[in-house]
Amino acid sequence: MSDQFWTLHDFTATGGHPPFKRLMQNRLRARMEKLVQLHPDWDVNDYAHYFGEIINDDSQPELEKRLAHWHLLAYFDRDRCYLIWRSWYRLPFYAAHAESLYALTNEHLCNREKLQQYLHKYKTSNDTRANLKTYMLGVLRNIMRHYVNWESKWHLLCDVDLTSRRKLQKAEERITEVLKNSGSKEPEISQYLFAWRYFVPVYKNNRVYHPNRREGEKWPEPEFSDFVEAAKDYNSQRFQPGAPLQVAVGAAVTPAMIQQWMNICIAALQQSSQITEVSYDAINVQQPDLKSISSWEALEQEEKPTEIDQILHREIAAIEQNLDSVRSQIPQSSRQAVMPLCYPHRLVLLTQEQFSSKIGVHQGTISRFISKNVEAPLLEKFQELTSERINSSAYVKTFLTEKFAHLDSANPIEVQLIAAIANLDPESQQILKLSYGQQINLTELTQILSQEQPISQQQAQQKLTLAQNQLEKSFLKLLNQWQTNYIKSWLKNYYQNLIQSGLLKSFEQLESQQQEIICQRYVQKQDIKSNSHASQTLILAKQQLQRSFLRWINTRFGISLKSETQQVGEVVEDWLSKDVLYLEIQRN
């Protein structure tokens, strides 16, 4: 109970402020231990009332008032963080929203004068007799609601530091995410973002930094001249290198279009910023039914894999069946264990060096075995499925003439082609954007290219042909790289899932009490350190889980990892701490 008054909830994982320094926490803890000994019959409310009285007592030394203030900060902090979480956790970019609200509530909790005002009001006008924590959470909830409702919609859209590339990128990612969630698609999203980049500096310079605007006032409505200026910048820059291909398509934008697009972005941001009401009773969080936990294979059957996934699964199954017949110095009894145990996924159990030492072969033998017998045939099959690779020239031509004006960034092949265009030199990019984005003829293209240095139509045609050839080469190179990376990523996921299935099966073999204590610690995130019996039960449960998992490895792959018990234990802990168990349960 006393730990509520000296432990700050660790908000650093979501980008918030750091907790107390360890030295200060130890000092507060020692004070609480003495206070508990002096008043063993006090409950939590008594301690909170005691610290509140010290803060409001002018006769108390400054150090005592400061320490009492810190005790109350710790008392409110965990539930304050939960209040922020329950308001925002379902929304995209939770960390960004939460950090802002955490800083906002800090202004009221860390400012002792403000906190004294709240405590005085609680003492004099609390008719409901709610406890102090409930009262303060209500205060903080109203502060957050007022902040969200007061904030100008243009502040919501344009409050970004244009001098920081990282913050600008973060803001773009947030807008992209909320636009997708609201139903917007490409090429509109890229067009909205490109317009936003030019509207923000225009609006802030003309309205926010206007000499007649007082600092701290609500951000004003833009004027139509702001959209006119932003549209002019948009149209002058949309053919420049680095500009998205989506903005090079179609006619020039109008100020009215920029205004409409900015309002669409605002509507998406406002929708994402609505505070959602979730039951505050943490005890009533839905608990998983342990009896309903099934193995990975049963859960996997409920998914609907894509056609490519189905084909790749059949291909890897055929590869694994034929491993005994391939030429390799690796003993046949160990070949099935190579990929699951040492392919570099997140839950990898052994390095290639460890595995090779265990079975008595050179590490290069393991590496060649993986590359030649698993990755290469799977990559070949995947390349057959992505048939565009067979004739990249025809695909590029079709893309330029038929799809350029209707870019679909959800298509992974087109994503590589868009990236290939971005890799071209500035002149080649401009030529392709003008020729296929604006669909201008050779005569018009020659006139535009002749603005800096006169050229003939034949030279313009040569430049266009050269740009197309460079695009084909760049596209083919990126496509090959993407296909290789895709297969490696697919294999990592495939064998990580296999290890997860073994961990889940091992978990199912635990006694019900052991399953329950693990779920309390890792699923429900309960703090059981203060309960020595629960802590010991958890330790025994994790040890049993590890032993069961080692038996599964030995049975499944014929490899004993008893000498790597500590390493296996780290993998088990990583699996538990990353909420994999919780995710698997929720899939049922």
ZAZALUM-197077 format. One record per residue (C-alpha): residue number from 1; chain; x, y, z. Coordinates in steps of 0.05 Angstrom, whole numbers, plus 5000, padded with zeros to 4 digits. Each point is the difference from the previous one (the first is absolute). Layout:
[pt NUM "A" [X Y Z]] ...
***
This chain:
[pt 1 "A" [5000 5000 5000]] [pt 2 "A" [5055 5049 5019]] [pt 3 "A" [5035 4992 4932]] [pt 4 "A" [4945 5043 4970]] [pt 5 "A" [5032 5060 5033]] [pt 6 "A" [5071 4992 4976]] [pt 7 "A" [4998 4965 4932]] [pt 8 "A" [4987 5039 4936]] [pt 9 "A" [4968 4960 4943]] [pt 10 "A" [5052 4990 4945]] [pt 11 "A" [4973 5042 4944]] [pt 12 "A" [5065 5000 4960]] [pt 13 "A" [4977 4942 4957]] [pt 14 "A" [4948 5045 4967]] [pt 15 "A" [5045 5061 4992]] [pt 16 "A" [4979 5034 5064]] [pt 17 "A" [5041 5031 5055]] [pt 18 "A" [5050 4958 5040]] [pt 19 "A" [4984 4974 5069]] [pt 20 "A" [5031 5025 5064]] [pt 21 "A" [5075 4991 5007]] [pt 22 "A" [5016 4936 5038]] [pt 23 "A" [5032 5039 5057]] [pt 24 "A" [4936 5040 5010]] [pt 25 "A" [4956 4938 4996]] [pt 26 "A" [5042 4966 5053]] [pt 27 "A" [4993 5061 5045]] [pt 28 "A" [4924 5002 4992]] [pt 29 "A" [4997 4926 5012]] [pt 30 "A" [5039 5005 5065]] [pt 31 "A" [4953 5056 5024]] [pt 32 "A" [4939 4958 4984]] [pt 33 "A" [5027 4939 5037]] [pt 34 "A" [5009 5043 5063]] [pt 35 "A" [4931 5030 4992]] [pt 36 "A" [4968 4932 4993]] [pt 37 "A" [5034 4977 5064]] [pt 38 "A" [4974 5061 5037]] [pt 39 "A" [4929 4993 4973]] [pt 40 "A" [4988 4926 4983]] [pt 41 "A" [4925 5010 5004]] [pt 42 "A" [4997 5054 4946]] [pt 43 "A" [4972 4984 4932]] [pt 44 "A" [5018 5032 4933]] [pt 45 "A" [4951 5058 5009]] [pt 46 "A" [5030 5017 5068]] [pt 47 "A" [5070 5006 4970]] [pt 48 "A" [4974 5042 4942]] [pt 49 "A" [4964 5046 5049]] [pt 50 "A" [5063 5005 5043]] [pt 51 "A" [5043 5023 4941]] [pt 52 "A" [4946 5048 4978]] [pt 53 "A" [4999 5033 5068]] [pt 54 "A" [5076 5009 4999]] [pt 55 "A" [4997 5035 4932]] [pt 56 "A" [4948 5049 5026]] [pt 57 "A" [5034 5012 5066]] [pt 58 "A" [5043 5063 4995]] [pt 59 "A" [5034 4983 5066]] [pt 60 "A" [5032 4938 4969]] [pt 61 "A" [5072 5006 4976]] [pt 62 "A" [5009 5007 4925]] [pt 63 "A" [5035 4932 4995]] [pt 64 "A" [4942 4965 5033]] [pt 65 "A" [4950 5033 4954]] [pt 66 "A" [5042 4982 4940]] [pt 67 "A" [5005 4927 5021]] [pt 68 "A" [4925 4997 5015]] [pt 69 "A" [4988 5028 4930]] [pt 70 "A" [5043 4945 4969]] [pt 71 "A" [4963 4946 5040]] [pt 72 "A" [4934 5025 4971]] [pt 73 "A" [5029 5002 4930]] [pt 74 "A" [5018 4927 5006]] [pt 75 "A" [4931 4985 5030]] [pt 76 "A" [4964 5031 4940]] [pt 77 "A" [5049 4980 4946]] [pt 78 "A" [4982 4928 4983]] [pt 79 "A" [4925 5015 4994]] [pt 80 "A" [5015 5064 4963]] [pt 81 "A" [5039 4959 4948]] [pt 82 "A" [4944 4949 4997]] [pt 83 "A" [4950 5057 4988]] [pt 84 "A" [5042 5024 4941]] [pt 85 "A" [5007 4929 4973]] [pt 86 "A" [4926 4984 5003]] [pt 87 "A" [4984 5065 4964]] [pt 88 "A" [5048 4989 4942]] [pt 89 "A" [5024 4928 4995]] [pt 90 "A" [4952 4981 4943]] [pt 91 "A" [5023 5057 4957]] [pt 92 "A" [5060 5004 4952]] [pt 93 "A" [5063 5034 5025]] [pt 94 "A" [4982 4987 5073]] [pt 95 "A" [5069 5020 5024]] [pt 96 "A" [4996 5070 4968]] [pt 97 "A" [4931 5013 5030]] [pt 98 "A" [5019 4971 5068]] [pt 99 "A" [5064 5041 5005]] [pt 100 "A" [4962 5064 4987]] [pt 101 "A" [4947 4984 5053]] [pt 102 "A" [5053 4976 5049]] [pt 103 "A" [5036 5068 4994]] [pt 104 "A" [4933 5035 5007]] [pt 105 "A" [4981 4964 5064]] [pt 106 "A" [5071 5011 5027]] [pt 107 "A" [4986 5075 4997]] [pt 108 "A" [4945 4989 5052]] [pt 109 "A" [5031 4946 5043]] [pt 110 "A" [5072 5025 5003]] [pt 111 "A" [4979 5072 5013]] [pt 112 "A" [4991 5000 5076]] [pt 113 "A" [4957 5063 5000]] [pt 114 "A" [4951 4970 4952]] [pt 115 "A" [4999 4935 5038]] [pt 116 "A" [4987 5038 5065]] [pt 117 "A" [4940 5033 4967]] [pt 118 "A" [4971 4933 4980]] [pt 119 "A" [5012 4972 5069]] [pt 120 "A" [4967 5060 5033]] [pt 121 "A" [4939 4994 4954]] [pt 122 "A" [4996 4926 5015]] [pt 123 "A" [5001 5014 5075]] [pt 124 "A" [4948 5055 4999]] [pt 125 "A" [4950 4979 4946]] [pt 126 "A" [5004 4925 4993]] [pt 127 "A" [4928 4981 5012]] [pt 128 "A" [5004 4932 4969]] [pt 129 "A" [5055 4978 5048]] [pt 130 "A" [5039 4967 4944]] [pt 131 "A" [5071 4984 5021]] [pt 132 "A" [5055 5047 4980]] [pt 133 "A" [5027 4959 4943]] [pt 134 "A" [4931 4993 4967]] [pt 135 "A" [4990 5075 5008]] [pt 136 "A" [5068 5017 4969]] [pt 137 "A" [4989 4952 4942]] [pt 138 "A" [4934 5036 4986]] [pt 139 "A" [5038 5066 4999]] [pt 140 "A" [5052 4973 4952]] [pt 141 "A" [4947 4970 4955]] [pt 142 "A" [4966 5067 4995]] [pt 143 "A" [5066 5034 4985]] [pt 144 "A" [5014 4952 4943]] [pt 145 "A" [4930 5008 4971]] [pt 146 "A" [5006 5076 5004]] [pt 147 "A" [5067 4997 4965]] [pt 148 "A" [4973 4957 4943]] [pt 149 "A" [4937 5041 4991]] [pt 150 "A" [5036 5067 5004]] [pt 151 "A" [5054 4984 4950]] [pt 152 "A" [4990 5034 4934]] [pt 153 "A" [4990 4953 4941]] [pt 154 "A" [5055 5039 4964]] [pt 155 "A" [5045 4991 5060]] [pt 156 "A" [4986 4925 4995]] [pt 157 "A" [5021 5000 4927]] [pt 158 "A" [5058 5050 4999]] [pt 159 "A" [5033 4995 5068]] [pt 160 "A" [5066 4970 4975]] [pt 161 "A" [5072 5022 5005]] [pt 162 "A" [5021 5012 4927]] [pt 163 "A" [5073 5007 5020]] [pt 164 "A" [5003 4928 5026]] [pt 165 "A" [5001 4946 4946]] [pt 166 "A" [4984 4946 5052]] [pt 167 "A" [4939 5037 5027]] [pt 168 "A" [4976 5017 4931]] [pt 169 "A" [5005 4927 4979]] [pt 170 "A" [4964 4979 5063]] [pt 171 "A" [4943 5048 4985]] [pt 172 "A" [4996 4975 4928]] [pt 173 "A" [4996 4928 5025]] [pt 174 "A" [4944 5018 5048]] [pt 175 "A" [4959 5035 4946]] [pt 176 "A" [5012 4942 4952]] [pt 177 "A" [4975 4950 5052]] [pt 178 "A" [4937 5038 5018]] [pt 179 "A" [4984 5012 4926]] [pt 180 "A" [5006 4925 4987]] [pt 181 "A" [4956 4985 5060]] [pt 182 "A" [4948 5049 4975]] [pt 183 "A" [4996 4965 4932]] [pt 184 "A" [5046 5044 4957]] [pt 185 "A" [5043 4964 4948]] [pt 186 "A" [5055 5016 4951]] [pt 187 "A" [5012 5043 4960]] [pt 188 "A" [4958 5046 5044]] [pt 189 "A" [5042 4989 5063]] [pt 190 "A" [5064 5021 4966]] [pt 191 "A" [4966 5061 4970]] [pt 192 "A" [4972 5021 5068]] [pt 193 "A" [5068 4993 5033]] [pt 194 "A" [5036 5038 4945]] [pt 195 "A" [4949 5056 5007]] [pt 196 "A" [5007 4999 5076]] [pt 197 "A" [5075 5010 4995]] [pt 198 "A" [4991 5066 4963]] [pt 199 "A" [4937 5023 5038]] [pt 200 "A" [5030 4994 5070]] [pt 201 "A" [5056 5053 4991]] [pt 202 "A" [4953 5046 4963]] [pt 203 "A" [4947 4996 5054]] [pt 204 "A" [5049 5007 5058]] [pt 205 "A" [5036 5059 4969]] [pt 206 "A" [4937 5037 4980]] [pt 207 "A" [4954 4984 5060]] [pt 208 "A" [5036 4970 5060]] [pt 209 "A" [5060 5047 4998]] [pt 210 "A" [4959 5060 4979]] [pt 211 "A" [5020 5061 5041]] [pt 212 "A" [4928 5015 5019]] [pt 213 "A" [4989 4931 5030]] [pt 214 "A" [5013 4995 5075]] [pt 215 "A" [5042 4941 5023]] [pt 216 "A" [4959 4945 5032]] [pt 217 "A" [4936 5015 4962]] [pt 218 "A" [4963 4945 4963]] [pt 219 "A" [5029 4991 4930]] [pt 220 "A" [4957 5040 4951]] [pt 221 "A" [4964 4978 4938]] [pt 222 "A" [5041 5005 4936]] [pt 223 "A" [4981 5049 4945]] [pt 224 "A" [4988 4980 4928]] [pt 225 "A" [5064 5035 4980]] [pt 226 "A" [5038 4947 5040]] [pt 227 "A" [4972 4945 4957]] [pt 228 "A" [5016 5040 4937]] [pt 229 "A" [5073 5005 5022]] [pt 230 "A" [5004 4927 5019]] [pt 231 "A" [4969 4979 4933]] [pt 232 "A" [5052 5042 4963]] [pt 233 "A" [5057 4965 5037]] [pt 234 "A" [4968 4932 4989]] [pt 235 "A" [4995 5009 4925]] [pt 236 "A" [5070 5028 4993]] [pt 237 "A" [5033 4943 5037]] [pt 238 "A" [4960 4938 4979]] [pt 239 "A" [5047 4982 4942]] [pt 240 "A" [5064 5010 5040]] [pt 241 "A" [5044 4942 5021]] [pt 242 "A" [4978 4971 5066]] [pt 243 "A" [4927 5017 4989]] [pt 244 "A" [4953 4940 5003]] [pt 245 "A" [4978 4973 4932]] [pt 246 "A" [4928 5007 5022]] [pt 247 "A" [5005 5076 4999]] [pt 248 "A" [5026 5000 4928]] [pt 249 "A" [4935 4971 4975]] [pt 250 "A" [4941 5040 4974]] [pt 251 "A" [4987 5075 4995]] [pt 252 "A" [5027 5053 5045]] [pt 253 "A" [4966 5006 5068]] [pt 254 "A" [4957 5060 5019]] [pt 255 "A" [4997 5037 5067]] [pt 256 "A" [4932 4970 5012]] [pt 257 "A" [5029 4931 4993]] [pt 258 "A" [5055 5015 5051]] [pt 259 "A" [4947 5026 5048]] [pt 260 "A" [4958 4938 4991]] [pt 261 "A" [5060 4954 5009]] [pt 262 "A" [5022 5034 5064]] [pt 263 "A" [4929 4993 5029]] [pt 264 "A" [5001 4926 4982]] [pt 265 "A" [5065 4993 5040]] [pt 266 "A" [4971 5038 5058]] [pt 267 "A" [4937 4957 5001]] [pt 268 "A" [5044 4937 5002]] [pt 269 "A" [5043 5029 5057]] [pt 270 "A" [4939 5021 5040]] [pt 271 "A" [4970 4931 4993]] [pt 272 "A" [5064 4969 5025]] [pt 273 "A" [5005 5049 5058]] [pt 274 "A" [4933 4985 5032]] [pt 275 "A" [5009 4976 5071]] [pt 276 "A" [4967 4932 5006]] [pt 277 "A" [4968 4978 5065]] [pt 278 "A" [5024 4932 5024]] [pt 279 "A" [4981 4967 5065]] [pt 280 "A" [5047 5026 5053]] [pt 281 "A" [4995 4938 5043]] [pt 282 "A" [5066 4965 4985]] [pt 283 "A" [4977 4939 5037]] [pt 284 "A" [4944 4990 4950]] [pt 285 "A" [5047 4995 4940]] [pt 286 "A" [4979 4939 4961]] [pt 287 "A" [5039 4940 5023]] [pt 288 "A" [5019 4946 4951]] [pt 289 "A" [4968 4932 5008]] [pt 290 "A" [5059 4954 5011]] [pt 291 "A" [4958 4940 4980]] [pt 292 "A" [4990 5030 4931]] [pt 293 "A" [5074 5007 4985]] [pt 294 "A" [5017 4957 4940]] [pt 295 "A" [5065 4983 4967]] [pt 296 "A" [5032 5042 4944]] [pt 297 "A" [4978 4952 4946]] [pt 298 "A" [4927 5005 5021]] [pt 299 "A" [5003 5075 5003]] [pt 300 "A" [5035 5003 4932]] [pt 301 "A" [4943 4962 4967]] [pt 302 "A" [4953 5057 5015]] [pt 303 "A" [5041 5049 4959]] [pt 304 "A" [4989 5011 4926]] [pt 305 "A" [5070 5001 4970]] [pt 306 "A" [5011 5033 4933]] [pt 307 "A" [5009 4958 4937]] [pt 308 "A" [5074 5015 5000]] [pt 309 "A" [5005 4978 5073]] [pt 310 "A" [4966 4935 4983]] [pt 311 "A" [5047 4986 4942]] [pt 312 "A" [5061 5018 5042]] [pt 313 "A" [4976 4955 5056]] [pt 314 "A" [4994 4942 4951]] [pt 315 "A" [5068 5016 4972]] [pt 316 "A" [5035 5001 5068]] [pt 317 "A" [4965 4935 5019]] [pt 318 "A" [5028 4967 4937]] [pt 319 "A" [5069 5028 5015]] [pt 320 "A" [4999 4973 5071]] [pt 321 "A" [4978 4931 4976]] [pt 322 "A" [5058 4996 4951]] [pt 323 "A" [5055 5024 5047]] [pt 324 "A" [5023 4929 5014]] [pt 325 "A" [5018 4990 4927]] [pt 326 "A" [5042 5063 4989]] [pt 327 "A" [5076 4999 5000]] [pt 328 "A" [5027 5029 5065]] [pt 329 "A" [5048 4984 5056]] [pt 330 "A" [4945 5014 5050]] [pt 331 "A" [4976 4933 5030]] [pt 332 "A" [4931 4981 4975]] [pt 333 "A" [4973 4997 5071]] [pt 334 "A" [5016 5074 5010]] [pt 335 "A" [4978 5031 4935]] [pt 336 "A" [4928 5013 5021]] [pt 337 "A" [5025 5039 5060]] [pt 338 "A" [5044 5050 4961]] [pt 339 "A" [4947 5050 4979]] [pt 340 "A" [4955 5001 5063]] [pt 341 "A" [5058 5005 5049]] [pt 342 "A" [5050 5047 4967]] [pt 343 "A" [4965 5039 4944]] [pt 344 "A" [5006 5073 5025]] [pt 345 "A" [4928 5015 5023]] [pt 346 "A" [4984 5035 5066]] [pt 347 "A" [4994 4936 5040]] [pt 348 "A" [5062 4967 4971]] [pt 349 "A" [5029 4949 5049]] [pt 350 "A" [5070 4989 4972]] [pt 351 "A" [5050 5036 4957]] [pt 352 "A" [5027 4964 4939]] [pt 353 "A" [5066 4994 5035]] [pt 354 "A" [4968 4967 5061]] [pt 355 "A" [4960 4953 4957]] [pt 356 "A" [5059 4980 4957]] [pt 357 "A" [5042 4986 5062]] [pt 358 "A" [4945 4958 5029]] [pt 359 "A" [4994 4954 4940]] [pt 360 "A" [5074 5001 4981]] [pt 361 "A" [5002 5037 4934]] [pt 362 "A" [5029 5066 4975]] [pt 363 "A" [4957 5063 5007]] [pt 364 "A" [5005 5012 4924]] [pt 365 "A" [4966 4933 4990]] [pt 366 "A" [4939 5025 5038]] [pt 367 "A" [4999 5066 4962]] [pt 368 "A" [5005 4965 4931]] [pt 369 "A" [4947 4949 5021]] [pt 370 "A" [4951 5056 5016]] [pt 371 "A" [5015 5041 4938]] [pt 372 "A" [5003 4943 4949]] [pt 373 "A" [4947 4952 5025]] [pt 374 "A" [4947 5046 5030]] [pt 375 "A" [5006 5073 4980]] [pt 376 "A" [5019 4990 4927]] [pt 377 "A" [4944 4952 4980]] [pt 378 "A" [4948 5041 5039]] [pt 379 "A" [5024 5064 4966]] [pt 380 "A" [4996 4967 4932]] [pt 381 "A" [4929 4980 5014]] [pt 382 "A" [4982 5070 5023]] [pt 383 "A" [5031 5030 4938]] [pt 384 "A" [4955 4956 4958]] [pt 385 "A" [4940 5026 5039]] [pt 386 "A" [5019 5072 4988]] [pt 387 "A" [4999 4990 4925]] [pt 388 "A" [5014 5073 4985]] [pt 389 "A" [5074 4984 5010]] [pt 390 "A" [5000 4957 4937]] [pt 391 "A" [4988 5061 4955]] [pt 392 "A" [5017 5063 5039]] [pt 393 "A" [5000 5041 4936]] [pt 394 "A" [4928 4983 4984]] [pt 395 "A" [4978 5014 5072]] [pt 396 "A" [5035 5068 5001]] [pt 397 "A" [4968 5019 4934]] [pt 398 "A" [4931 4980 5024]] [pt 399 "A" [5010 5037 5065]] [pt 400 "A" [5021 5064 4966]] [pt 401 "A" [4946 5001 4947]] [pt 402 "A" [4940 4972 5040]] [pt 403 "A" [5013 5003 5075]] [pt 404 "A" [5041 5062 5011]] [pt 405 "A" [4938 5043 5011]] [pt 406 "A" [4970 4948 5048]] [pt 407 "A" [5057 4982 5047]] [pt 408 "A" [4984 4946 5050]] [pt 409 "A" [5053 4999 5055]] [pt 410 "A" [4966 4938 5030]] [pt 411 "A" [5027 4960 4941]] [pt 412 "A" [5069 4977 5021]] [pt 413 "A" [5025 4996 4928]] [pt 414 "A" [4979 5072 4986]] [pt 415 "A" [5032 5021 5066]] [pt 416 "A" [5067 4976 4972]] [pt 417 "A" [4988 5036 4934]] [pt 418 "A" [4983 5065 5036]] [pt 419 "A" [5064 4992 5040]] [pt 420 "A" [5038 4987 4936]] [pt 421 "A" [4975 5066 4970]] [pt 422 "A" [5022 5036 5063]] [pt 423 "A" [5070 4972 4990]] [pt 424 "A" [5007 5031 4931]] [pt 425 "A" [5038 5065 4987]] [pt 426 "A" [4958 5064 5005]] [pt 427 "A" [4994 5011 4925]] [pt 428 "A" [4976 4928 4987]] [pt 429 "A" [4948 5007 5056]] [pt 430 "A" [4974 5065 4971]] [pt 431 "A" [4996 4971 4929]] [pt 432 "A" [4959 4939 5023]] [pt 433 "A" [4954 5043 5043]] [pt 434 "A" [4986 5047 4943]] [pt 435 "A" [4994 4947 4946]] [pt 436 "A" [4956 4951 5039]] [pt 437 "A" [4973 5039 5059]] [pt 438 "A" [4977 5058 4957]] [pt 439 "A" [4997 4959 4936]] [pt 440 "A" [5032 5056 4959]] [pt 441 "A" [5024 4986 4929]] [pt 442 "A" [5072 5002 4975]] [pt 443 "A" [4993 5070 4973]] [pt 444 "A" [4978 5029 5067]] [pt 445 "A" [5054 4960 5036]] [pt 446 "A" [5053 5028 4954]] [pt 447 "A" [4976 5071 5015]] [pt 448 "A" [5003 4990 5075]] [pt 449 "A" [5069 4968 4998]] [pt 450 "A" [5025 5056 4954]] [pt 451 "A" [4986 5053 5052]] [pt 452 "A" [5070 4993 5029]] [pt 453 "A" [5037 4977 4937]] [pt 454 "A" [4969 4992 4931]] [pt 455 "A" [4995 4927 4976]] [pt 456 "A" [4967 4966 4940]] [pt 457 "A" [4942 4952 5002]] [pt 458 "A" [5048 4944 4983]] [pt 459 "A" [5042 5017 5061]] [pt 460 "A" [4937 5003 5043]] [pt 461 "A" [4979 4932 4975]] [pt 462 "A" [5069 4973 5017]] [pt 463 "A" [4995 5028 5070]] [pt 464 "A" [4932 4968 5008]] [pt 465 "A" [5025 4932 4975]] [pt 466 "A" [5060 5005 5046]] [pt 467 "A" [4956 5015 5060]] [pt 468 "A" [4957 4939 4984]] [pt 469 "A" [5061 4955 4994]] [pt 470 "A" [5029 5025 5065]] [pt 471 "A" [4932 4988 5033]] [pt 472 "A" [4999 4928 4976]] [pt 473 "A" [5069 4987 5029]] [pt 474 "A" [4985 5033 5066]] [pt 475 "A" [4934 4964 5006]] [pt 476 "A" [5030 4932 4986]] [pt 477 "A" [5054 5011 5052]] [pt 478 "A" [4950 5022 5053]] [pt 479 "A" [4952 4944 4982]] [pt 480 "A" [5054 4948 5009]] [pt 481 "A" [5020 5030 5067]] [pt 482 "A" [4928 5003 5023]] [pt 483 "A" [4987 4927 4981]] [pt 484 "A" [5062 4978 5039]] [pt 485 "A" [4980 5041 5061]] [pt 486 "A" [4929 4974 4996]] [pt 487 "A" [5022 4928 5002]] [pt 488 "A" [5047 5012 5058]] [pt 489 "A" [4946 5036 5039]] [pt 490 "A" [4949 4946 4983]] [pt 491 "A" [5048 4946 5025]] [pt 492 "A" [5013 5038 5064]] [pt 493 "A" [4926 5005 5014]] [pt 494 "A" [4988 4927 4981]] [pt 495 "A" [5052 4971 5047]] [pt 496 "A" [4986 5050 5055]] [pt 497 "A" [4928 4976 4998]] [pt 498 "A" [5025 4929 5005]] [pt 499 "A" [5039 5017 5064]] [pt 500 "A" [4940 5037 5027]] [pt 501 "A" [4957 4938 4989]] [pt 502 "A" [5049 4960 5042]] [pt 503 "A" [4998 5053 5055]] [pt 504 "A" [4925 5000 5000]] [pt 505 "A" [4996 4924 5003]] [pt 506 "A" [5049 5002 5058]] [pt 507 "A" [4957 5051 5035]] [pt 508 "A" [4938 4956 4991]] [pt 509 "A" [5036 4944 5037]] [pt 510 "A" [5007 5042 5063]] [pt 511 "A" [4953 4991 5058]] [pt 512 "A" [4941 5047 5002]] [pt 513 "A" [5029 5038 5060]] [pt 514 "A" [5065 5011 4962]] [pt 515 "A" [4964 5023 4938]] [pt 516 "A" [4959 5048 5041]] [pt 517 "A" [5061 5032 5035]] [pt 518 "A" [5035 5010 4933]] [pt 519 "A" [4938 5033 4971]] [pt 520 "A" [4994 5045 5060]] [pt 521 "A" [5072 5023 4992]] [pt 522 "A" [5006 5005 4924]] [pt 523 "A" [4929 5006 4973]] [pt 524 "A" [4967 5041 5055]] [pt 525 "A" [5065 5036 5018]] [pt 526 "A" [4988 4991 5074]] [pt 527 "A" [5056 5018 5048]] [pt 528 "A" [5010 4939 5043]] [pt 529 "A" [5068 5017 5029]] [pt 530 "A" [4970 5019 5067]] [pt 531 "A" [4968 4931 5008]] [pt 532 "A" [5056 4951 5016]] [pt 533 "A" [4957 4939 4988]] [pt 534 "A" [4977 5024 4932]] [pt 535 "A" [5072 5019 4981]] [pt 536 "A" [5024 4930 5018]] [pt 537 "A" [4943 4968 4961]] [pt 538 "A" [5018 5042 4939]] [pt 539 "A" [5073 4980 5004]] [pt 540 "A" [4981 4926 5004]] [pt 541 "A" [4950 5008 4943]] [pt 542 "A" [5053 5032 4954]] [pt 543 "A" [5050 4946 5017]] [pt 544 "A" [4949 4946 4983]] [pt 545 "A" [4982 5036 4936]] [pt 546 "A" [5074 5001 4981]] [pt 547 "A" [5009 4926 5015]] [pt 548 "A" [4937 4983 4960]] [pt 549 "A" [5025 5042 4942]] [pt 550 "A" [5069 4965 5001]] [pt 551 "A" [4964 4933 4996]] [pt 552 "A" [4959 5024 4941]] [pt 553 "A" [5064 5021 4964]] [pt 554 "A" [5033 4933 5013]] [pt 555 "A" [4939 4961 4978]] [pt 556 "A" [4986 5043 4938]] [pt 557 "A" [5070 5010 4974]] [pt 558 "A" [5043 4947 5034]] [pt 559 "A" [5046 5054 5029]] [pt 560 "A" [5014 5009 5074]] [pt 561 "A" [5009 5072 5024]] [pt 562 "A" [5012 4985 5074]] [pt 563 "A" [5069 5032 4995]] [pt 564 "A" [4966 5064 4974]] [pt 565 "A" [4948 5002 5055]] [pt 566 "A" [5014 5073 5017]] [pt 567 "A" [4995 5020 4926]] [pt 568 "A" [4935 4963 4993]] [pt 569 "A" [4974 5033 5063]] [pt 570 "A" [5014 5068 4970]] [pt 571 "A" [4959 4981 4939]] [pt 572 "A" [4942 4977 5044]] [pt 573 "A" [5003 5065 5040]] [pt 574 "A" [5001 5041 4935]] [pt 575 "A" [4939 4962 4974]] [pt 576 "A" [4962 5013 5064]] [pt 577 "A" [5020 5072 5008]] [pt 578 "A" [4982 5018 4929]] [pt 579 "A" [4927 4979 5012]] [pt 580 "A" [5004 4944 4949]] [pt 581 "A" [4961 4955 5047]] [pt 582 "A" [4946 5053 5006]] [pt 583 "A" [4996 5009 4925]] [pt 584 "A" [4993 4926 4989]] [pt 585 "A" [4945 4994 5051]] [pt 586 "A" [4963 5058 4969]] [pt 587 "A" [5001 4967 4932]] [pt 588 "A" [4958 4943 5027]] 
***
